[in-house]
Amino acid sequence: MSSNPKSSDKRIIYREFGNDNSAALSRGIQELPPQQQNLKVEASRKGRKGKTVTAITGFQAKPETLQELVKQLKTQCGTGGTVKENEIEIQGEHKQKILEILTALGYKAKISGG
């Protein structure tokens, strides 16, 4: 057996997430128009050390669109917020105000939970 250092450099010993499917990962998300999206607005404290967060779920949009929307919601509510895993989180309890803003923008949204 001949030992070729170049061939041993390319040998994969362990890969956590399987094969390199960069083509599949770069595939775009189908973005629906606002009137075809069914959003749920709910306030939650679970796992946030007692702090209330208003979460908006059900988006089928690109991350850029969500970033623009969260910026607008943060400005309208006068508070902080973020986008996490295709979900928008706004600090504080602003269910009714966010519902009004989203319906004015053409989204089909409803309040979920108590």
N, C-alpha and C positions, 0 to 999 in steps of 0.2 A: 504494500500500500504506500502510495506517495501522499505526503501531506502537503496540500496546497493551501496556503494561508488565505487566499482570496475566496475560495469556496467556503471555508469555515466561517468567514465574516458574515456571509449571507444566510447562514443557517439560523432558523428561528427555533429557539429552545422553548420559549413560553410566550404566548400572546393572550392577554386577558380577554379581549373582546373579539376573538375570532379573526377571520380574514380581513384584509384591508378592502372594504367596500366603499371607497370614497365616492364612487359614482352614485351609489344608493344614498349616501349621507348628504350629498349635495343636491338631491332631488328637491324641487320646490314644493311648498305647501300650497294646496289649492285655496285661493282666497275667494270667499263668497262675498257678495255685496251685503251691506248692513241689513237690508230688509229681509234677507234670507237666513240671518244668524239668530238663533234663540239663546239669549244670554240669561244667566241667573245671577242676581245680586243678593249677597247674604253677608251678615255681620258675624264675626267669629272671634273667640278668644282662645280657642283650643291651641295649646302648644306655643303660646306667645306671652307667657308669664303675666297673664291678666290684662294685657293690652288688647283693645278692640281693633280689629282690622276689617274693612269692608272688602270682600273678595268678589270679583266678577269673573265668572267662568262660562265656557261654551264658545269661545272664540275659534273661528276658522280663518285666521288671517296671518299675514307675514309678520315677522318680528318688527320690521320697520313701521308697519301700520300700528302695531300695539304700542310702540314707543311714542309715536305721535299722539295716540289717544290717551295714554297715561299722563303725558305732559299736560294735555288739555284738562284732564280730570283733576290733576294736582293743583293746577292754577285756579280752576273753578271752586274747588273745595278748600283751598288755602292750607294744604297739608302735604305731607310726603307720600310717596308711593313707589311701587316697583312692578316689574313684569317678572313673573316666575312661572316657568313651564306652561306657557300659553294661557296664563291667568294673570289678571291685574289685581294688585292689592293696594288699597288706599288706607292710610292710617286714620283711625277714628271710625265712628259710626255715621256714615253718610248715605245710607241706603236710599232714602227718598230723593235726595238731591241728585245722586248718580243716576237713578232711574229716570228722572226728568231730563237730565243731560243726554243720556243714551237714546231716549225716545225722540228727542229733538234732533239728534243726528241721524235718525232713521233706523236704529236698531230695534229689534223686537226683544224687549227685556222685561223680566218680572222679578219680584222680590221672592226669595226662597227662604225658608226657615222662619223661626219666630222671632 
